[in-house]
Amino acid sequence: MAVPKGNTSKSKRDKRRTHDKLSPVNIVECPRCHAKKLAHRVCLSCGYYDNRQVLKSGEKKKAPAAASK
């Protein structure tokens, strides 16, 4: 029969949880239109990434449609 090994101390529990945290979102300014955007992503305002136009101006990236039931 399985027997619990005993209570885990607060210190042991907290040491295990030290890596269970969220990292802050890295928001940068677009060098072309100076809008706020996520780093290493296409700017949704102007559609440029790495001095190349990836999206047409005004076009926003669409999220994938959820499967309807």
N, C-alpha and C positions, 0 to 999 in steps of 0.2 A: 504494500500500500504506500502511496506517495505521501511524504511528510514535508511540510514547508521547512525551509532552512532557517527561518527566523526573520524578525523584522529588519528591514533595511533602514539604516540610520539616515537622518536628515542630511548629514554631510555626504554620505555615499550617494544618496538620491540626487542631491544638487550637483555633485561632481559629474554624474552621468548626464545631467540635463544642460551642461554648459554649452553644448553645441546646438541645442534645440532653440535657435533664435532666428529672427528674420534679419536680413541685411537691408540697409537703406537703399532705396531706388536711386540710381545715378541719373539725374536729370541735367542735361547740358543745353547750351544755347546753339541753335542752328547757325552755322557761319554765313549762310546765304540770306535767310529771312529773319534771323534773330528770334525765332519762336522757341519755346521750350519743347524739348523732345527727349526721348530715351536715347542713351548712348548706343552707338553701333546699330541704329535702326533708321529707317527712312523717315524723313520729316513729313508729317501729315499735312503741314501748311503749304509747303512749296513742292513736295514730291521728289526732292533731291536727296541723293546719298552719295558721298564721295565725289562730289562735283559732277555727277551724272544724273539726268532726269530718269527716275525709275517709274514714278506715277505721273499721269497727266495732271496738270494743275487743277485743283478743285476736286479731284477724285480721291475718295477715301478708301482705305483698304477694308474690304468686307470681311466680317467674321464668318466662318463656315456655318452653314445652316444646320440646326439641330435636326436630327432624324425625327420625323413626326410619327406618332404611333396611331 
